[in-house]
């Protein structure tokens, strides 16, 4: 009976953490107008710069330069040999979880999209998410997003991961990391109005990033 109550409590904690993250993302979309593109004149449509209200720019060619038409072979880009997840879990206060386990809290996938894939040109992540990628079991999809990146895209991804690790190593907690990282790399950040204690996650779900 106690185990059942503990699992229910864990599920509630996961749901609350996920809801807070999604709410913050929605506020960011409203604040920065991420879907509002303002095209500028150009003689080459692929080189034509599109500017967002946030000031970020991208070109169609920039998107094509890092994305493949078909998924490539799987090679781990977030292996346990690097401290990416270990540092994330430490900063989030998830001391009761195994950072090397395959199954991770669903908010981990959101963080990877927000702070790793968001480093690419603005339209790269939406393009990756539109790729045909069927579910094979539960929440697990057939391909990881990075399997649709070409060699140049994978090199950039590896750079972004290493830069995130370096910033995590200099941070005292996850919010401190978010503040420093988004400032350093010009990413949108929703500031906290009140201090929120880290959620202790008990029940886990597959990471789909």
C-alpha positions as CSV (number, residue, x, y, z in Angstrom):
1,X,0.0,0.0,0.0
2,X,2.9,2.4,0.9
3,X,4.5,1.6,-2.5
4,X,1.3,2.4,-4.3
5,X,1.0,5.8,-2.5
6,X,4.7,6.5,-3.2
7,X,4.2,5.8,-7.0
8,X,1.1,8.0,-7.1
9,X,3.0,10.8,-5.4
10,X,5.8,10.4,-7.9
11,X,3.5,10.5,-10.8
12,X,1.9,13.7,-9.4
13,X,5.4,15.2,-9.0
14,X,6.3,14.4,-12.6
15,X,3.1,15.8,-13.9
16,X,3.6,19.1,-12.0
17,X,7.2,19.4,-13.2
18,X,6.1,18.8,-16.8
19,X,3.2,21.2,-16.5
20,X,5.4,24.0,-15.2
21,X,7.9,23.5,-18.0
22,X,5.1,23.5,-20.7
23,X,3.5,26.6,-19.1
24,X,6.9,28.4,-19.3
25,X,7.3,27.4,-22.9
26,X,3.9,28.7,-23.8
27,X,4.7,32.0,-22.1
28,X,7.9,32.2,-24.1
29,X,6.1,31.6,-27.4
30,X,3.7,34.5,-26.6
31,X,6.5,36.7,-25.4
32,X,9.0,36.1,-28.3
33,X,6.5,35.4,-31.1
34,X,8.5,32.3,-32.2
35,X,6.0,31.6,-35.0
36,X,6.0,35.1,-36.5
37,X,8.5,35.2,-39.4
38,X,9.4,38.5,-41.1
39,X,11.0,37.6,-44.5
40,X,13.5,40.1,-45.9
41,X,14.1,40.7,-49.6
42,X,16.8,38.6,-51.3
43,X,17.7,37.4,-54.8
44,X,18.3,33.8,-53.6
45,X,15.3,32.3,-51.8
46,X,17.6,29.8,-50.0
47,X,19.8,32.6,-48.8
48,X,16.9,34.9,-47.9
49,X,17.1,35.7,-44.2
50,X,14.0,35.3,-42.0
51,X,13.9,37.3,-38.9
52,X,11.9,36.6,-35.8
53,X,10.5,39.1,-33.4
54,X,13.1,37.9,-30.9
55,X,15.8,39.1,-33.4
56,X,17.0,35.6,-34.3
57,X,17.6,35.0,-38.0
58,X,17.9,31.9,-40.2
59,X,18.0,30.9,-43.9
60,X,16.4,28.0,-45.7
61,X,19.9,26.9,-46.7
62,X,21.0,26.8,-43.0
63,X,18.2,24.3,-42.3
64,X,19.1,22.2,-45.4
65,X,22.8,22.3,-44.5
66,X,22.3,20.3,-41.3
67,X,19.3,18.0,-42.0
68,X,19.2,14.8,-44.0
69,X,16.2,13.5,-45.9
70,X,16.4,10.1,-44.3
71,X,17.3,8.9,-40.9
72,X,20.9,7.8,-40.5
73,X,22.3,4.8,-38.5
74,X,22.0,5.2,-34.7
75,X,25.1,6.3,-32.8
76,X,24.7,7.6,-29.3
77,X,25.2,11.4,-29.0
78,X,24.4,11.4,-25.3
79,X,26.4,8.4,-24.1
80,X,27.0,7.7,-20.4
81,X,30.7,8.2,-21.0
82,X,30.1,12.0,-20.9
83,X,28.6,13.7,-17.8
84,X,25.7,15.4,-19.6
85,X,22.9,13.6,-17.7
86,X,24.8,13.1,-14.5
87,X,25.3,16.9,-14.2
88,X,21.7,17.6,-15.2
89,X,20.3,15.2,-12.6
90,X,22.7,16.7,-10.0
91,X,21.6,20.3,-10.7
92,X,17.9,19.3,-10.8
93,X,18.3,17.6,-7.4
94,X,17.3,14.2,-8.7
95,X,19.6,12.4,-6.2
96,X,17.3,9.4,-6.0
97,X,17.5,8.6,-9.7
98,X,20.1,6.8,-11.9
99,X,21.4,9.3,-14.5
100,X,22.7,6.3,-16.6
101,X,19.3,4.6,-16.8
102,X,17.7,4.6,-20.3
103,X,14.3,5.6,-18.9
104,X,14.4,9.3,-17.8
105,X,11.8,11.8,-16.6
106,X,9.8,13.2,-19.6
107,X,11.0,16.8,-18.8
108,X,14.6,15.7,-19.8
109,X,13.5,15.5,-23.4
110,X,12.1,19.0,-23.2
111,X,15.3,20.3,-21.7
112,X,17.3,18.7,-24.5
113,X,15.1,20.4,-27.1
114,X,15.2,23.8,-25.4
115,X,18.9,24.0,-24.6
116,X,20.6,21.8,-27.2
117,X,18.5,21.6,-30.4
118,X,17.4,25.2,-29.9
119,X,21.0,26.3,-30.6
120,X,20.5,25.4,-34.3
121,X,18.9,27.8,-36.8
122,X,15.3,28.5,-35.6
123,X,13.6,26.2,-38.1
124,X,15.8,23.2,-37.6
125,X,14.0,21.7,-34.6
126,X,10.5,22.1,-36.1
127,X,11.7,20.5,-39.2
128,X,13.2,17.6,-37.3
129,X,9.9,17.1,-35.4
130,X,8.0,17.0,-38.7
131,X,10.0,14.0,-39.9
132,X,8.2,10.7,-40.2
133,X,9.1,9.0,-36.9
134,X,6.5,6.4,-35.8
135,X,6.1,5.2,-32.2
136,X,7.4,1.7,-31.7
137,X,6.6,1.1,-28.0
138,X,4.8,3.4,-25.6
139,X,6.5,6.7,-25.8
140,X,9.5,5.4,-27.7
141,X,9.9,6.6,-31.3
142,X,11.8,4.7,-33.9
143,X,14.5,7.3,-34.4
144,X,16.2,9.9,-32.3
145,X,16.0,13.4,-33.6
146,X,19.8,13.5,-34.2
147,X,19.5,10.6,-36.6
148,X,18.1,13.1,-39.1
149,X,21.1,15.4,-38.8
150,X,23.9,15.1,-41.4
151,X,27.6,15.1,-40.6
152,X,27.7,18.9,-40.2
153,X,24.7,18.8,-38.0
154,X,26.1,16.1,-35.8
155,X,29.3,18.1,-35.4
156,X,27.4,21.1,-34.3
157,X,25.2,19.0,-31.9
158,X,28.4,17.6,-30.3
159,X,29.7,21.1,-29.8
160,X,26.4,22.3,-28.2
161,X,26.4,19.3,-25.9
162,X,30.0,20.0,-24.7
163,X,29.2,23.7,-24.2
164,X,26.2,22.8,-22.1
165,X,28.3,20.4,-20.0
166,X,30.9,23.2,-19.5
167,X,28.1,25.6,-18.3
168,X,26.6,22.9,-16.0
169,X,29.9,22.4,-14.3
170,X,30.0,26.1,-13.5
171,X,26.4,26.2,-12.1
172,X,25.1,25.7,-8.6
173,X,21.6,24.4,-9.6
174,X,19.5,24.0,-12.8
175,X,17.9,27.4,-12.6
176,X,21.4,28.9,-12.3
177,X,22.4,26.9,-15.4
178,X,19.4,28.1,-17.3
179,X,20.2,31.8,-16.5
180,X,23.9,31.5,-17.5
181,X,23.3,29.3,-20.5
182,X,20.5,31.3,-22.1
183,X,22.4,34.5,-21.6
184,X,25.6,33.1,-23.1
185,X,23.9,31.7,-26.2
186,X,21.1,34.2,-26.7
187,X,18.2,31.8,-25.9
188,X,14.8,32.8,-24.5
189,X,14.4,32.3,-20.8
190,X,11.3,32.6,-18.6
191,X,12.4,34.1,-15.2
192,X,10.9,32.7,-12.0
193,X,8.6,34.9,-10.1
194,X,9.0,32.8,-7.0
195,X,11.5,30.2,-5.9
196,X,10.4,26.7,-6.7
197,X,12.0,23.7,-4.9
198,X,13.3,20.9,-7.1
199,X,10.8,18.1,-7.7
200,X,11.8,14.6,-6.5
201,X,10.9,12.4,-9.4
202,X,10.0,8.8,-8.6
203,X,8.2,7.4,-11.6
204,X,10.0,7.7,-14.9
205,X,9.1,7.7,-18.6
206,X,11.2,7.2,-21.7
207,X,13.3,10.0,-23.0
208,X,12.3,10.8,-26.6
209,X,14.9,13.3,-27.5
